[in-house]
């Protein structure tokens, strides 16, 4: 039951972590649960870099902050992900997917639904929101005591072949095992995604981590022990809804949705 409760209670941490270092014992435990994930022919294609050096974390944080500012300021973020935004609780209850934008800076609250329009983007620029969000993102990453880079072995990960799917499938299982374990350790985890959206930023992080040609950098996460309370970024959202069974499960073939129990 504890395992089930942990899986059903899994959360992403959008706020800050406590400053103390993640113990080596906990780091190695997370690596062991990652290694317990299934992989095609037990190939175990995943590789990890655990990052604690402050100067490296600060450098990655700069890339995260600058990429966030650029994504927001140029409207790239909203254009790519507009279809996932929900603006009312009723809309979230009906769709049960995407993210509910429920936390905005005061000047933007009257313009909630218009915030991702061209007019809203212009207003955000005038109010300095892209720079503010970039700095929020930089601080979150910079204040994280541990970063974790996830890589794949290119001998197994060969885009265009089935091996690429098998490798990503296995990597996903390894990361989910980590994600489902951090809560029991009093920790949180968040995907540092924005540098991936800007190719030159992502390349800079690969150079910083000295990624060799035989490995492919796939993702970076920030981890740490959880703060008490709920400190939220300037623009934040809730994404705790999940689709009803009948919305994603079928019985026997794809024409018959599963009935709710």
N, C-alpha and C positions, 0 to 999 in steps of 0.2 A: 504493500500500500504506500509506503514511503516513496518508492520509486515512481509509482503512478502519480502520486501527488506532486512530486518534483517535476515530472514531465508536463503535467497539466498546468502547473504553476510557473512554467518557464517564462522569463521576461527578458527583454533587452533593456540595458541601462543607458538612458539618455543623459543622465546627470553625472556629477563628479564622483570620484572615488576618494577614499581616505588616502592620506599620503604615504602610509607605511608600506614597505616593500612586501610583495607577495612571497611567502616563505618558500624556500627551495623544495620542502616536502610537498606543498600544495602544487607547485609547478610540475614536479615529477609525477604526481598523481594525475594531473590533467593530461600529461603526455601518455600515461599508461592507459587511461580510459580511451584516449584517441586511438591508440594502437589496438584496442580491443574491437574496433569497428570491422565489419566485413569488407573484404576487397576481392576482386576477381582473381581467382587462382592464388589467393593469399599474397598478391603482389605487393601490398602495402606501399602504394606509390607516393604517399604523403611525406613531406619533410617539414620541419618547423624551425623557426629561428625565434628564440626567446630573447627579448631586448629589454635590458634594464639600465644601460648606460644613459645618464641624463642628456649628454650631448646628442646622442642618436635619437632619443625620444623627442628632444626639442626640435631637431632638424625635420623629423617626420611631421611633427605638429605644425611647423611652418608651412609645409606643403599642404597639409590638411586644411589649414586656415585660408591660405591663398586660393586653393582650388574651390573651397566653399564660396568665397567672395566672388570669384570669377563666374561660377555656375549660377549664382543668384543674380549678380549684376548684369550678366549677358542674357538672362532669361532661359538658359539652357536647362536648368533643373526643372522649371515649371513646364517647359515644352515637352521634355521627355517623360515626366511622371504625373502630369496633370490628371490623367484618368484614374489615378489611385486616391485622389483627395476627396474627402467627405467633409461637409461643412455644418451638418446638423446631426443631433443624436438620432432623429427619426430616419434620416438617410442611412446612417450607419446601421441602425437596427434592421432596416430592410435589406441592404446589400450584404452586410456582415463580412465585408472585406475592405481592403484599403486602409487609409489612416484618417482619423478624425482630428482635424485641426482645431484644437480646443484651448490653445495657449498662444496669445499674440501680444506684442507690445501695445500699450494703450492707444497710441495714435492710429493703429491699424485695425483695431477691433470693429469700428463702424463699417469697415470695408472688407469684412471677412470673405464674402463670396467673390468680390471683385479683385481680391489681392493677387490672383494669378492671371489677370487680364493684362493687356498692354498698358491700360491706364493705371492699374494697380502696381505694375512693375515700375512705371515712371514715378509714382508716389514713393515707392520703397527706395528708389535711388535718391530722391530728394531728401528723404528722412535718414539716409545713411544706413539703411537696414542691411545691405550686402556686406558692408565693412563690419557691422556689429555682429552679424551671424558668423562671418569669417573669424572674428576674434573669439567668439564663443566656442567655435569648433577648435581653434588653436589651443585655447585654454583647457578644454576637455582632454585633448590628446596629450598636451604637455604635462597635465596634472596626473596622468595615469602612471602608476609605478611599474607597469609591465605592458609591453606590446608583444604581440605574437604574429609573426609572418607565417603564412601557410604556402607551401610550394609543392609542385608535383615533379616527379622524376620524368624527364622527357623520353626516357627509354620506354616508359609505359604510356605517358601522355602524348599521343600523336594526333593532333587535330586532323579531322577528315577521316579518321579510322575509328572503328568501334572501341579501340583501346582508350580513346579520349573520353568517351562516355563512361566506360568502366572506371577510369581513373577519377573523373569528377564525381561519379557516384560514390566511390569509396571515400574520397576526401570529404564529401558531404556528411557521410556517416561519422567520420572521425570528428569533424567540427561539432556536429549535433551532440555527440557523446560529451564533448567538453562543455557545450552550452547547457546540457542537462545536469552537469556535475557542479558547476560554479555555485549554484544556489545553496547547495548543502555545505559549502565552505564559507558562506557569508560573503560571497563575491558576486560581481556582476561582469558583464561582457557586452561590447558593442563593436559592430563592424565599422571600420574606418574606411568608408567607401568613396569619399569625394576625390581623393587623388587618382583613383582609377578612371574617373570621368575625364581627366585632362591628361592626355598621353605623355606630355613632357614631364609632368609631375610624377607620374607612375614610373617613368624611366629613371628619374632622379632618385627615387626610393630604391629601385633595383640596384643602381650604382652605389648608393649609400650602404646597402646590405651586402654588396660584393657577390651578387647572385651569379653563379657560373653558368656557362652555356648549357650544361646538361640539366639545369633546373629551371622551372617556370614559376615566377611569383604569381600567386593566384589571389591572395587576400591578406589584409592586415587587420588585426583586432586589438582593441585596448581592454585591459583587464585590471581589476583591483578589488579591494575590500569595500563594501558598500558604506556610504555615509548614512547617518540617521536622518530622517526627514526626506523631503522630496524637492530638491533644488532642480529647477527645470531651465532649459535654455530659453532664449528670447522667443523663438518660435518653436513650438513643440506640438506633439500630437499623441493621441492614444490609439493603439492598434490591438486591443485585447479581444475584439469580436472574432468569432470564427464562424464559417458557414455552417448552416444546418446540414445534417446528414443527407437529407434529400437533395441538397444543392450540389453535392459532389460525389455521391455514391450511387451506383446503379446495381440492379439485380439481374444476373444472367446475360443481359446485353445492354447496349447503350440507349435503349428506348424506354427502359423502366426504372425510374428513380426509386431508390430504396425508401421504404416507409419509415417514418420516425417511430422509435419505440416509446 
